[in-house]
């Protein structure tokens, strides 16, 4: 079978069929026929990374080391050929490799180099945004760590502590390997441009729904992969971007744990929705973990019903007590209240698109129409529609 055909089949196995082991075998076969095939080196490394993060049997340092060696060999091949576009691709893959290993300073080096080489990809803004958040968090952690060191040193003014402080001061003045590659000015001046996707979320007492609004949607919900780590709290959502050699990736450490056995993914025309079942009925104040100790008692309030005789007695200065449950209400008023309650309940339980449709149709029609179909309402202004026998007057 021709090498190009094998490469296409292996790529499909890796990203579409999610069969990294089979893809790995095919890339090995290609490299036996063509030892200097750059594409096979790059995506064999991608296979090893998928296996490392998704399969327990492959979760070893040797797997990551082999992936790194393959990427560096691919880089040497591209540099030897003087192919800037391939150099850009390999630098980008090295960025992803180190980003996933949480080596963010090293990852930034490769991302910057890929951009200098003119590498173009629809996911670059997303990656830059994720990297800027990680670097900012890393910078804050380092500052907090340094502050704690100083506090500890001052709390124990012993001779040993003084010696340690002097040593730390000497080390601080000497450039280290990690910091010399990414000065502090770079960390604070990371590209802050908004990514080409937006995140929104809402919750109920039992679930959390995350919406990702993006122009690079997956082919179907079956191609979306959602994985969890760190006690079912750190979520990674990935899928191959159609007609591209890239992969969309969204990482988030959730505020609380969820049940990984109950995940529902939906793909709409402009967004992806992931609904997760909570492990407990705690009301989330934030989607992402803030590192602040959480109040486990902050659950959704329970609505307690009172007996009718006490529920309808209201404070009054009158000496005469009135039992409002025995007062007959006007039928028309009762019907109106029931209708209002119905529409309030309908709005409260609706999805975001239905809420937008209801609000837009009600406001634009001056309260004469109510439509729950956003695909219809979004097409234009909703005209006023007065009840039969009444005439609309403009003031």
Phi, psi and omega per residue, in radians:
X1 nan 2.330 -3.132
X2 -1.002 2.613 -3.114
X3 -1.047 -0.738 -3.115
X4 -1.071 -0.663 3.110
X5 -1.156 -0.732 3.107
X6 -1.081 -0.710 -3.133
X7 -1.106 -0.746 3.129
X8 -1.139 -0.734 -3.140
X9 -1.140 -0.749 3.140
X10 -1.109 -0.700 3.132
X11 -1.099 -0.732 3.112
X12 -1.117 -0.729 3.113
X13 -1.084 -0.672 -3.079
X14 -1.247 -0.871 -2.987
X15 -1.742 -0.657 -3.102
X16 -1.512 -0.817 -3.090
X17 -1.569 -0.179 3.140
X18 0.952 0.883 3.116
X19 -2.139 1.228 -3.049
X20 -1.088 -0.548 -3.141
X21 -1.175 -0.751 3.106
X22 -1.163 -0.682 3.107
X23 -1.116 -0.683 3.134
X24 -1.055 -0.750 3.122
X25 -1.071 -0.696 -3.123
X26 -1.220 -0.706 3.092
X27 -1.132 -0.628 3.062
X28 -1.077 -0.714 3.128
X29 -1.109 -0.716 3.120
X30 -1.110 -0.762 -3.107
X31 -1.186 -0.441 3.052
X32 -1.211 -0.652 3.119
X33 -1.368 -0.646 -3.073
X34 -2.391 1.474 -3.035
X35 -1.040 -0.377 -3.114
X36 -1.833 0.362 3.134
X37 -1.257 1.939 -3.042
X38 -1.138 -0.787 -3.105
X39 -1.061 -0.710 3.136
X40 -1.122 -0.658 3.093
X41 -1.099 -0.804 -3.086
X42 -1.083 -0.820 -3.021
X43 -1.530 -0.269 2.944
X44 -1.194 -0.678 3.064
X45 -1.073 -0.701 3.117
X46 -1.113 -0.653 3.079
X47 -1.052 -0.817 -3.119
X48 -1.094 -0.658 3.112
X49 -1.154 -0.747 3.097
X50 -1.062 -0.730 -3.129
X51 -1.183 -0.676 -3.117
X52 -1.110 -0.800 -3.061
X53 -1.480 -0.279 -3.068
X54 -2.016 -0.181 -3.081
X55 -2.295 2.184 -3.061
X56 -1.043 -0.667 -3.097
X57 -1.153 -0.387 -3.109
X58 -1.769 0.015 -3.054
X59 -1.405 1.376 3.134
X60 -2.477 2.773 3.128
X61 -1.085 -0.561 -3.141
X62 -1.061 -0.664 3.137
X63 -1.098 -0.810 3.136
X64 -1.161 -0.685 3.131
X65 -1.092 -0.755 3.119
X66 -1.099 -0.697 3.114
X67 -1.103 -0.769 3.127
X68 -1.103 -0.737 3.138
X69 -1.090 -0.704 3.128
X70 -1.105 -0.729 -3.136
X71 -1.173 -0.716 3.128
X72 -1.184 -0.603 3.068
X73 -1.161 -0.716 3.096
X74 -1.067 -0.663 3.126
X75 -1.136 -0.713 3.116
X76 -1.131 -0.670 3.106
X77 -1.108 -0.789 -3.126
X78 -1.135 -0.722 3.122
X79 -1.161 -0.651 3.112
X80 -1.122 -0.553 3.130
X81 -1.513 -0.220 -3.100
X82 1.221 0.454 -3.094
X83 -1.606 1.772 -3.072
X84 -1.166 -0.654 -3.113
X85 -1.144 -0.691 3.114
X86 -1.260 -0.606 3.055
X87 -1.080 -0.701 3.103
X88 -1.092 -0.748 3.121
X89 -1.063 -0.821 -3.095
X90 -1.166 -0.684 3.089
X91 -1.094 -0.655 3.099
X92 -1.142 -0.745 3.116
X93 -1.144 -0.600 3.069
X94 -1.178 -0.625 3.056
X95 -1.059 -0.850 3.137
X96 -1.058 -0.717 -3.137
X97 -1.019 -0.871 -3.099
X98 -1.311 -0.524 3.077
X99 -1.093 -0.801 3.138
X100 -1.149 -0.445 3.088
X101 -1.508 0.064 3.128
X102 1.144 0.456 3.059
X103 -1.729 1.298 -2.899
X104 -1.252 -0.592 3.117
X105 -1.166 -0.753 3.102
X106 -1.149 -0.686 3.134
X107 -1.057 -0.690 -3.116
X108 -1.121 -0.633 3.089
X109 -0.983 -0.858 -3.087
X110 -1.216 -0.624 3.102
X111 -1.141 -0.775 3.112
X112 -1.057 -0.733 -3.131
X113 -1.165 -0.681 3.110
X114 -1.072 -0.705 3.135
X115 -1.187 -0.679 3.094
X116 -1.073 -0.629 -3.139
X117 -1.369 -0.005 3.076
X118 1.477 0.368 -3.132
X119 -1.185 2.304 -3.131
X120 -2.077 2.365 3.122
X121 -2.797 2.447 -3.121
X122 -1.110 -0.384 -3.071
X123 -1.596 -0.042 -3.093
X124 -0.986 -0.818 3.120
X125 -1.019 -0.666 3.127
X126 -1.113 -0.817 -3.142
X127 -1.099 -0.710 3.136
X128 -1.100 -0.705 3.124
X129 -1.124 -0.824 3.127
X130 -1.081 -0.717 -3.134
X131 -1.150 -0.724 -3.134
X132 -1.071 -0.658 3.104
X133 -1.153 -0.761 -3.131
X134 -1.130 -0.724 -3.138
X135 -1.181 -0.655 3.103
X136 -1.128 -0.746 3.111
X137 -1.144 -0.685 3.118
X138 -1.117 -0.722 3.127
X139 -1.113 -0.754 3.122
X140 -1.129 -0.680 3.121
X141 -1.124 -0.753 3.128
X142 -1.116 -0.702 3.123
X143 -1.135 -0.714 3.119
X144 -1.142 -0.685 3.124
X145 -1.120 -0.749 3.119
X146 -1.114 -0.687 3.126
X147 -1.108 -0.720 3.127
X148 -1.138 -0.649 3.114
X149 -1.093 -0.777 -3.130
X150 -1.130 -0.723 3.137
X151 -1.094 -0.762 3.136
X152 -1.115 -0.709 -3.139
X153 -1.116 -0.736 -3.135
X154 -1.232 -0.500 -3.107
X155 -1.267 -0.404 -3.112
X156 -2.245 1.385 -3.084
X157 -1.368 1.095 3.117
X158 -1.725 2.977 -3.132
X159 -1.109 -0.697 3.136
X160 -1.129 -0.692 -3.138
X161 -1.154 -0.689 3.137
X162 -1.090 -0.689 3.121
X163 -1.133 -0.714 3.113
X164 -1.101 -0.718 -3.131
X165 -1.114 -0.698 3.131
X166 -1.130 -0.724 3.120
X167 -1.091 -0.761 3.134
X168 -1.102 -0.673 3.138
X169 -1.120 -0.701 3.119
X170 -1.125 -0.770 3.137
X171 -1.127 -0.624 -3.115
X172 -1.151 -0.581 -3.131
X173 -1.363 -0.369 -3.140
X174 -1.591 2.267 -3.123
X175 -1.182 2.284 3.102
X176 -1.606 2.922 -3.088
X177 -1.110 -0.789 -3.080
X178 -1.204 -0.762 -3.028
X179 -1.353 -0.489 -3.120
X180 -1.183 -0.430 3.135
X181 -1.462 -0.273 3.134
X182 -2.526 1.575 -3.133
X183 -1.052 2.829 -3.091
X184 -1.053 -0.587 -3.122
X185 -1.097 -0.567 3.132
X186 -1.219 -0.696 -3.116
X187 -1.072 -0.713 -3.082
X188 -1.439 -0.341 -3.094
X189 -1.887 0.583 3.091
X190 -1.146 2.564 -3.121
X191 -0.927 2.148 -3.106
X192 -1.815 0.205 3.133
X193 -1.054 2.534 -3.108
X194 -1.193 2.444 3.121
X195 -1.274 2.939 -3.138
X196 -1.507 0.663 3.008
X197 -2.710 2.714 -3.101
X198 -2.262 2.518 -3.104
X199 -1.969 2.313 3.052
X200 -2.374 2.802 3.134
X201 -2.743 2.726 3.022
X202 -2.607 2.945 -3.029
X203 -2.521 2.790 2.945
X204 -2.165 -3.038 -3.129
X205 -1.197 -0.361 -3.053
X206 -2.002 -0.286 -3.045
X207 -2.511 2.874 3.053
X208 -2.239 2.308 3.130
X209 -2.042 2.178 3.131
X210 -1.883 2.248 3.120
X211 -1.946 2.226 3.084
X212 -1.955 1.928 3.132
X213 -1.619 2.020 -3.077
X214 -2.598 2.697 3.117
X215 -1.521 -0.219 -3.136
X216 -1.871 1.373 -3.089
X217 -1.472 2.721 3.085
X218 -1.279 2.875 3.117
X219 -1.129 -0.726 3.130
X220 -2.730 2.971 -3.139
X221 -1.196 -0.376 3.127
X222 -1.177 -0.415 -3.127
X223 -1.496 -0.064 3.141
X224 -1.555 2.247 3.127
X225 -1.977 2.235 3.118
X226 -2.118 2.070 -3.125
X227 -2.171 2.707 -3.116
X228 -2.249 2.610 3.088
X229 -2.510 3.138 3.115
X230 0.905 1.027 3.091
X231 1.148 0.673 3.096
X232 1.028 0.689 -3.137
X233 -2.144 -0.513 3.140
X234 -1.697 2.010 -3.054
X235 -1.822 2.419 3.034
X236 -2.215 2.107 3.107
X237 -1.952 2.204 -3.135
X238 -2.394 2.702 2.973
X239 -2.878 2.612 3.112
X240 -1.257 2.385 3.101
X241 -1.424 2.191 -3.098
X242 -0.975 2.456 3.098
X243 0.994 0.628 -3.139
X244 -2.641 2.679 3.092
X245 -1.551 0.254 -3.051
X246 -1.866 2.957 -3.131
X247 -2.297 2.305 3.046
X248 -1.343 2.364 3.140
X249 -2.447 2.279 3.082
X250 -2.239 2.118 -3.138
X251 -2.022 2.412 3.086
X252 -2.698 2.399 3.001
X253 -1.691 1.921 -3.032
X254 -1.231 2.772 -3.115
X255 -1.156 -0.572 -3.121
X256 -2.439 2.951 3.116
X257 -1.307 2.663 3.077
X258 -2.211 3.038 3.108
X259 -1.638 1.853 -3.053
X260 -1.200 -0.189 -3.129
X261 -1.472 -0.134 -3.094
X262 -2.234 1.446 -3.127
X263 -2.175 2.302 3.138
X264 -2.186 2.144 -3.122
X265 -1.933 2.348 3.072
X266 -2.257 2.454 3.105
X267 -2.032 2.108 3.135
X268 -1.896 -2.978 -3.077
X269 -1.261 -0.433 -3.102
X270 -2.309 0.049 -3.068
X271 -2.709 2.877 3.004
X272 -2.027 2.365 3.097
X273 -2.053 2.299 3.078
X274 -2.113 2.069 3.124
X275 -1.829 2.159 -3.084
X276 -2.037 2.445 3.109
X277 -1.557 2.266 3.126
X278 -1.217 2.643 3.038
X279 -1.407 -0.424 3.089
X280 -2.498 2.845 -3.065
X281 -1.502 0.590 3.115
X282 -1.252 2.442 3.082
X283 -1.461 2.058 -3.114
X284 -1.355 2.262 3.035
X285 -1.489 -0.501 3.141
X286 -2.364 2.713 3.049
X287 -1.341 -0.761 -3.069
X288 -1.684 2.631 3.102
X289 -1.182 2.236 -3.116
X290 -1.711 -0.133 -3.115
X291 1.472 -0.073 3.131
X292 -1.521 2.417 3.103
X293 -0.930 2.366 -3.039
X294 -1.695 2.617 3.092
X295 -1.619 1.823 -3.078
X296 -1.225 -0.176 -3.112
X297 -1.559 -0.049 -3.081
X298 -1.413 1.142 -3.123
X299 -1.640 2.958 3.117
X300 -1.127 2.339 -3.106
X301 -1.139 2.420 3.091
X302 -1.537 2.382 3.130
X303 -1.547 2.019 -3.124
X304 -1.704 2.299 3.127
X305 -1.632 2.477 -3.139
X306 -1.851 2.682 3.032
X307 -0.997 2.540 -3.072
X308 -1.001 -0.606 -3.075
X309 -1.153 -0.561 -3.138
X310 -1.643 -0.469 -3.073
X311 -1.216 -0.470 -3.070
X312 -1.837 0.404 3.035
X313 -1.879 2.198 -3.046
X314 -2.028 2.645 3.126
X315 -1.056 2.399 -3.132
X316 -2.706 2.616 3.097
X317 -1.443 -0.150 -3.133
X318 -1.280 2.501 3.110
X319 -1.328 -0.336 -3.117
X320 -1.530 2.186 3.137
X321 -1.582 2.287 -3.131
X322 -1.930 2.235 3.059
X323 -1.612 1.746 -3.040
X324 -1.194 -0.267 3.122
X325 -1.232 -0.297 -3.116
X326 -1.709 0.019 -3.136
X327 -1.551 2.214 3.130
X328 -1.328 2.283 3.115
X329 -1.687 2.687 3.101
X330 -1.125 2.351 -3.086
X331 -1.041 -0.697 -3.094
X332 -1.152 -0.727 3.124
X333 -1.120 -0.713 -3.138
X334 -1.108 -0.713 3.123
X335 -1.111 -0.704 3.128
X336 -1.111 -0.737 3.137
X337 -1.097 -0.739 3.140
X338 -1.085 -0.684 3.121
X339 -1.131 -0.789 3.115
X340 -1.038 -0.775 -3.134
X341 -1.094 -0.651 -3.138
X342 -1.105 -0.836 -3.104
X343 -1.218 -0.557 3.069
X344 -1.119 -0.746 3.129
X345 -1.180 -0.688 3.116
X346 -1.065 -0.770 -3.131
X347 -1.180 -0.723 -3.087
X348 -1.122 -0.604 -3.071
X349 -1.669 0.062 -3.063
X350 -1.457 2.792 3.049
X351 -1.390 2.915 -3.069
X352 -0.958 -0.723 -3.129
X353 -1.142 -0.679 3.115
X354 -1.157 -0.705 3.106
X355 -1.075 -0.748 3.134
X356 -1.109 -0.706 3.141
X357 -1.128 -0.762 -3.141
X358 -1.103 -0.784 -3.099
X359 -1.165 -0.797 -3.105
X360 -1.120 -0.800 -3.101
X361 -1.159 -0.669 -3.108
X362 -1.204 -0.760 -3.091
X363 -1.239 -0.832 -3.064
X364 -1.224 -0.447 3.138
X365 -1.618 0.144 -3.116
X366 1.023 0.637 3.064
X367 1.405 0.206 -3.094
X368 -1.759 -0.101 -3.129
X369 -2.531 2.576 3.113
X370 -2.438 2.017 -3.077
X371 -2.151 2.356 -3.124
X372 -1.794 0.010 -3.088
X373 -1.692 1.810 -3.077
X374 -1.159 -0.594 -3.134
X375 -1.072 -0.495 3.086
X376 -1.482 -0.799 -3.056
X377 -1.166 -0.577 -3.058
X378 -1.246 -0.236 -3.066
X379 -1.288 -0.366 -3.124
X380 3.067 -3.020 -3.110
X381 -1.216 2.447 3.105
X382 -1.544 2.056 -3.094
X383 -1.329 2.680 3.105
X384 -1.202 2.466 -3.112
X385 -2.379 1.480 -3.086
X386 -1.184 2.692 3.115
X387 -1.041 2.707 -3.128
X388 -1.032 2.327 3.131
X389 1.665 -0.173 3.119
X390 -1.923 2.692 -3.090
X391 -2.026 2.371 -3.135
X392 -1.450 2.241 3.110
X393 -2.071 2.356 3.104
X394 -1.700 2.284 -3.081
X395 -1.806 nan nan
